């Protein structure tokens, strides 16, 4: 009786274990791959599922949620031989889990390699300036180049984004030096232009002043000539008034000369009257000269 009782307990336990092996509850967001005798048999959807115990087994549990793949940074050479650093992030979704697990050994590593290779190819056909300013163009070309390839693995590329694209450290240093040199050049040009404009303005000022001085001297000379002519015509042969006017101008000129900082001593002639008469004769000759 004890032996039969033990066998009964064993049979009950075996049946319960068999039922446990045959009943599978797949959680939402996953699909399970069932292999029968080592070969793909079916894909279990979320919910309650039944398999044949000891014949079927769960080989893979694949998520159906979107997967975020971080693409490592890499050095990329542009068409004009400039080294830049670029990385990306890809958002994928597994539509056919059986293709993802049987079509490639490691689909995540495969997608990373595809993105890196395509990124090098796309940026390699662009100039440095275009690569830095054309993220949307690179993104569209990248998505188009790898979508068909990963579709064979039952995977859909939702989107791919360029996280960062920047010059290498050596290139950044060169760009900073170039920018500094350009700023220095502009400052030098601006300074030189300012000095040139100032010199032109100063020369124009001197020219205008000289012109006005010359015109003033001409006007004064003409005024003096006219005054002397009028005086000569007025006095006629009477020399006393003319001697007085010329003597006054002579003394004023000698006084101004004595005020000059370069003047040490001013000596007036003893016979001022005869001196003025001589000046009057010279002026008269110039006035009556044909």
VENKA-V581789 format. One line per field, one symbol per residue. phi: phi as a letter, one per 30 degrees, with the letter a starting at -180 (. if undefined). burial: b if it has 9 or more other ideal C-beta (glycine too) atoms within 8 Angstrom, else e. Layout:
phi = ???
burial = ???
This chain:
phi = .ddddddddddddddddddddccbccddjbbccccchibecacddejdbbbddiccbddbccdcddcccdcddbdbcddcicdbcbbbbccbbdcbedddccdadbdddddeddddddddddddccdeddddcbdddddddddddcddddddcibcddabbddabbddeddddddddddddddddddddddddddddddddddddddddddddddddddddddddddddddddddiddcddddddddddddddddddddddddcbccdddcdddddeddddddddddddd
burial = eeeeeeeeeeeeeeeeebbebbbbebeeebbbbbbbeeebeebbeeeebebebeebebeeebebeebebebeebebbbeeebbbbbbbbbbbbbeebbbbbebeeebeebbbebbbebbbbbbbebebeebbebeeebbebbbebbbeebbebbbbbeebbbeebebbeebbeebeeeeeeeeeeeeeeeeeeeeeeeeeeeeeeeeeeeeeeeeeeeeeeeeeeeebbebbeebeeebebbbebbbeebbeebeebeeeeebeeeeeeeebeebbbebbeebbeebeee
